[in-house]
Amino acid sequence: MAAKRRDVRESAFVITFEALFRDDTPEELFDNAKEIENIILNDEVKNAVRGIIEKSEELDGYIAKYSNKRAVSRIPKINLAILRLAIYEALYDDKVPVNVAISEAVMLAEKYAYEQDIAFINGVLGSFSKQLSENENG
């Protein structure tokens, strides 16, 4: 049975979050993740994790641009992982519309982040989405 997109996303998020604490290569992260029961390690997850890690500086540039109150270095790692995943999906995953990437990021925040962080994540992604649609339409 194929993995649900939400489960793929959550697995990519967990591995991406782990990467923020380690200097491991993606392959080492995948090896570690094999030991975790609820982590999916299919090609979709691996491609997303590799892409997020590879493009982390670019993704952080977007986060810095739309985070008016906090420097990227001051954003809790859990929020940073959620934001990177959502922006990566919005920019690089043709199967995920921007509004879905944002909605799913907010759902991850509701599950993993503090209450006050949900509004922060939604605000950053809302500003990012607004600019993205202005660029496409203008």
The 8 nearest C-alpha neighbors of each residue, nearest first, counted from 0:
[[1, 2, 3, 41, 4, 39, 6, 7],
 [2, 0, 3, 4, 41, 7, 6, 39],
 [1, 3, 4, 0, 7, 6, 39, 5],
 [2, 4, 6, 5, 7, 1, 8, 0],
 [3, 5, 7, 6, 8, 2, 9, 1],
 [4, 6, 8, 3, 7, 9, 103, 2],
 [7, 5, 9, 3, 8, 4, 10, 2],
 [6, 8, 4, 10, 5, 9, 44, 11],
 [9, 7, 5, 11, 6, 10, 4, 12],
 [8, 10, 12, 6, 11, 7, 5, 13],
 [9, 11, 13, 7, 38, 12, 8, 39],
 [10, 12, 8, 44, 14, 9, 13, 48],
 [11, 13, 9, 15, 10, 14, 16, 8],
 [14, 12, 16, 10, 15, 11, 9, 17],
 [13, 15, 17, 11, 16, 12, 18, 10],
 [16, 14, 18, 12, 17, 13, 11, 48],
 [15, 17, 13, 80, 18, 14, 19, 12],
 [16, 18, 14, 15, 19, 20, 13, 21],
 [17, 19, 15, 21, 20, 16, 14, 23],
 [18, 20, 17, 16, 21, 15, 76, 80],
 [21, 19, 18, 17, 22, 16, 76, 23],
 [22, 20, 18, 23, 19, 17, 24, 28],
 [21, 23, 24, 18, 20, 19, 25, 28],
 [24, 22, 21, 27, 28, 25, 18, 26],
 [23, 25, 27, 26, 28, 22, 18, 29],
 [24, 26, 28, 27, 29, 49, 23, 48],
 [25, 27, 29, 24, 28, 30, 23, 45],
 [28, 26, 30, 24, 29, 25, 23, 31],
 [27, 29, 25, 31, 26, 30, 32, 23],
 [28, 30, 32, 26, 27, 31, 25, 33],
 [29, 31, 27, 33, 28, 32, 26, 34],
 [32, 30, 28, 29, 33, 34, 27, 35],
 [31, 33, 29, 34, 35, 30, 28, 38],
 [34, 32, 30, 31, 35, 29, 38, 40],
 [33, 35, 32, 31, 36, 30, 38, 37],
 [36, 34, 32, 33, 38, 37, 31, 39],
 [35, 37, 38, 34, 33, 32, 39, 40],
 [36, 38, 35, 39, 10, 6, 32, 34],
 [39, 37, 10, 36, 35, 40, 32, 33],
 [40, 38, 10, 41, 7, 37, 44, 6],
 [39, 41, 44, 38, 45, 42, 29, 33],
 [40, 42, 44, 43, 39, 45, 7, 2],
 [41, 43, 45, 44, 46, 40, 47, 39],
 [44, 42, 46, 41, 45, 47, 7, 40],
 [45, 43, 11, 47, 41, 42, 46, 7],
 [44, 46, 42, 48, 47, 43, 49, 41],
 [47, 45, 49, 43, 44, 48, 42, 50],
 [46, 48, 50, 44, 45, 49, 51, 43],
 [49, 47, 51, 45, 50, 46, 11, 15],
 [48, 50, 46, 52, 47, 51, 53, 45],
 [51, 49, 53, 47, 48, 52, 54, 46],
 [52, 50, 48, 54, 53, 55, 49, 47],
 [51, 53, 55, 49, 50, 54, 48, 15],
 [54, 52, 50, 51, 55, 49, 56, 48],
 [55, 53, 51, 57, 52, 56, 50, 58],
 [54, 56, 58, 52, 57, 51, 53, 59],
 [57, 55, 59, 58, 54, 60, 53, 52],
 [56, 58, 60, 54, 59, 55, 61, 62],
 [59, 57, 55, 61, 60, 56, 83, 54],
 [58, 60, 62, 56, 61, 57, 55, 63],
 [61, 59, 57, 63, 58, 62, 64, 56],
 [60, 62, 64, 58, 59, 63, 65, 57],
 [61, 63, 59, 65, 60, 64, 66, 58],
 [64, 62, 60, 66, 61, 65, 71, 59],
 [65, 63, 61, 62, 66, 60, 67, 59],
 [64, 66, 123, 62, 63, 67, 126, 127],
 [67, 65, 63, 123, 68, 62, 69, 64],
 [68, 66, 65, 69, 64, 63, 70, 123],
 [67, 69, 66, 70, 65, 119, 63, 73],
 [70, 68, 66, 73, 67, 71, 74, 63],
 [69, 71, 73, 72, 63, 74, 68, 66],
 [70, 72, 74, 73, 63, 69, 59, 62],
 [71, 73, 70, 74, 69, 75, 76, 79],
 [74, 72, 70, 71, 69, 75, 76, 79],
 [73, 75, 71, 72, 79, 76, 69, 78],
 [76, 74, 78, 77, 79, 73, 72, 71],
 [75, 77, 79, 78, 80, 74, 16, 19],
 [76, 78, 80, 79, 75, 16, 81, 112],
 [79, 77, 81, 76, 75, 80, 82, 74],
 [78, 80, 76, 82, 81, 77, 83, 74],
 [79, 81, 83, 16, 77, 78, 82, 76],
 [82, 80, 78, 84, 79, 83, 104, 85],
 [83, 81, 79, 85, 84, 80, 78, 86],
 [84, 82, 80, 86, 81, 85, 58, 87],
 [83, 85, 87, 81, 82, 86, 88, 80],
 [86, 84, 100, 88, 82, 87, 83, 104],
 [87, 85, 89, 83, 88, 84, 90, 82],
 [86, 88, 84, 90, 85, 89, 91, 83],
 [89, 87, 92, 85, 91, 86, 90, 84],
 [90, 88, 97, 86, 87, 100, 91, 85],
 [91, 89, 87, 88, 86, 92, 93, 97],
 [90, 92, 88, 87, 89, 93, 86, 50],
 [93, 91, 88, 94, 95, 90, 89, 87],
 [92, 94, 95, 91, 96, 89, 88, 90],
 [93, 95, 92, 96, 88, 91, 89, 97],
 [96, 94, 93, 92, 88, 99, 100, 97],
 [97, 95, 99, 98, 89, 100, 94, 93],
 [96, 98, 89, 100, 99, 101, 95, 128],
 [97, 99, 101, 100, 96, 102, 128, 89],
 [100, 98, 102, 96, 101, 97, 103, 95],
 [101, 99, 85, 97, 103, 98, 102, 89],
 [102, 100, 104, 98, 99, 103, 85, 105],
 [103, 101, 99, 105, 104, 100, 98, 106],
 [102, 104, 106, 100, 105, 101, 99, 107],
 [105, 103, 101, 107, 106, 102, 85, 81],
 [104, 106, 108, 102, 103, 107, 109, 101],
 [105, 107, 103, 109, 108, 104, 102, 110],
 [108, 106, 104, 110, 105, 109, 111, 103],
 [109, 107, 112, 105, 111, 110, 106, 117],
 [108, 110, 106, 107, 111, 112, 105, 117],
 [109, 111, 107, 108, 112, 106, 113, 105],
 [112, 110, 108, 109, 107, 113, 77, 106],
 [113, 111, 108, 109, 116, 110, 114, 77],
 [112, 114, 116, 115, 117, 111, 108, 109],
 [113, 115, 116, 117, 112, 109, 118, 108],
 [116, 114, 117, 113, 118, 119, 112, 120],
 [117, 115, 119, 113, 114, 118, 120, 112],
 [116, 118, 120, 119, 115, 108, 114, 121],
 [119, 117, 121, 116, 120, 122, 115, 114],
 [118, 120, 116, 122, 117, 121, 123, 115],
 [121, 119, 117, 123, 122, 118, 116, 124],
 [120, 122, 118, 124, 119, 123, 125, 117],
 [123, 121, 125, 119, 120, 124, 118, 126],
 [124, 122, 65, 120, 126, 125, 121, 66],
 [123, 125, 127, 121, 126, 122, 128, 120],
 [124, 126, 122, 128, 127, 123, 121, 129],
 [127, 125, 129, 123, 124, 128, 65, 122],
 [126, 128, 124, 130, 125, 129, 131, 123],
 [129, 127, 131, 125, 126, 130, 124, 132],
 [128, 130, 126, 132, 131, 127, 125, 133],
 [131, 129, 133, 127, 128, 132, 134, 126],
 [132, 130, 128, 134, 129, 133, 127, 135],
 [131, 133, 135, 129, 134, 130, 136, 128],
 [134, 132, 130, 136, 135, 131, 137, 129],
 [135, 133, 131, 137, 132, 136, 130, 129],
 [136, 134, 132, 133, 137, 131, 130, 129],
 [137, 135, 133, 134, 132, 131, 130, 129],
 [136, 134, 133, 135, 132, 131, 130, 129]]
